[in-house]
Structure formats: structure tokens, C-alpha cells
């Protein structure tokens, strides 16, 4: 997943928090890692100057993300799961 894809995924999941559970249950680790990392880093402050409305939406979404307990996700473990899933997919692709 490119940096741009991670950014878009994080925004989408933050603005649609009910989908975070779906992503988790479907074991889409890379997407989950993207939103957890974005929430942990917080919304870039520069966005408050360039797009105040989007900044406020994302700040509220990060707050809600944390209140729902999603801030307890272990980013290191999720990234390890994403890497493992990526390797498994590559092995299956080579074997086919």
C-alpha cells in the first residue's frame, strides 16, 4: 500500500468508524495499521490552516476512535500481521 493509499484509507475509516470493526474481523491488517498509525500521529496541524473543516472532522473522528477503545490496538503487532499476510499472499501467488 502506498503512502497515499494509507492516507486515504485512514481518512475513510476515521470518517466511517463502524467499518473499523469490519476491517478488523476481515483481517485486513494493512488497512487497520494505516488508521491506527494515523490516529496515533494525530491530524496534521497544518490542515487547520489549509482545510479547517476537514481538520475539525478528522480531529473529532480521532477523538471518537480513541473513545471507542481503538487506541488500544498494538500498531507493532498489526504491522507484523500485515507483513505476514503479505508474505503468505506472495507465496501463494508464486506457487500458483
C-alpha positions in Angstrom: 0.0 0.0 0.0 1.4 3.4 -1.0 1.6 6.3 1.4 -1.3 8.0 -0.5 -3.4 4.8 -0.2 -2.7 4.6 3.5 -3.7 8.3 3.9 -6.9 7.8 2.0 -7.7 4.6 3.9 -7.1 6.2 7.2 -9.4 9.2 6.4 -12.1 6.9 5.1 -12.0 4.6 8.2 -11.9 7.5 10.6 -14.9 9.1 8.9 -16.7 5.8 8.9 -15.7 4.3 12.3 -18.2 1.4 12.1 -16.1 0.0 9.3 -13.1 -0.4 11.6 -14.7 -3.5 13.2 -15.3 -4.9 9.7 -11.7 -4.4 8.7 -10.5 -6.0 11.9 -12.8 -9.0 11.6 -11.8 -9.5 7.9 -8.2 -9.3 9.0 -7.3 -6.5 6.6 -4.2 -5.7 8.7 -2.6 -3.2 6.4 -5.7 -1.0 6.4 -6.1 -1.4 10.1 -2.5 -0.4 10.6 -3.0 2.7 8.4 -5.8 4.0 10.5 -4.2 3.2 13.9 -1.0 4.9 12.8 -2.8 8.0 11.6 -4.8 8.2 14.8 -1.7 7.8 16.9 0.2 10.5 15.0 -2.9 12.7 15.1 -4.3 15.0 12.5 -1.6 17.3 10.9 -2.0 20.8 12.4 -1.2 22.4 9.0 -4.6 21.1 7.9 -6.2 23.5 10.3 -4.9 26.3 8.1 -5.5 24.7 4.7 -8.8 23.0 5.3 -10.3 23.9 8.7 -13.5 21.9 8.2 -11.7 18.7 7.3 -9.3 19.3 10.2 -12.2 19.5 12.6 -13.9 16.4 11.1 -10.8 14.4 11.5 -10.0 15.7 15.0 -13.5 14.7 16.1 -13.1 11.3 14.4 -9.8 10.6 16.1 -11.4 11.5 19.4 -14.2 9.1 18.8 -11.7 6.5 17.6 -10.0 6.7 21.0 -13.2 6.8 22.9 -14.3 3.6 21.3 -11.1 1.9 22.6 -9.4 1.5 19.2 -6.4 3.3 20.6 -5.6 0.1 22.4 -4.7 -1.6 19.1 -1.0 -2.5 19.1 0.5 -1.0 16.0 3.6 -3.1 16.0 1.6 -6.3 16.2 -0.8 -5.2 13.5 2.1 -4.3 11.2 3.7 -7.7 11.8 0.4 -9.4 10.9 0.2 -7.3 7.8 3.7 -8.3 6.8 3.0 -11.9 7.5 -0.2 -11.8 5.4 1.7 -10.1 2.6 4.3 -12.9 2.6 1.7 -15.6 2.6 -0.1 -14.0 -0.4 3.2 -13.7 -2.2 4.0 -17.4 -1.5 0.5 -18.5 -2.8 1.0 -16.3 -5.9 4.4 -17.9 -6.7 3.0 -21.4 -6.1 0.1 -20.9 -8.5 
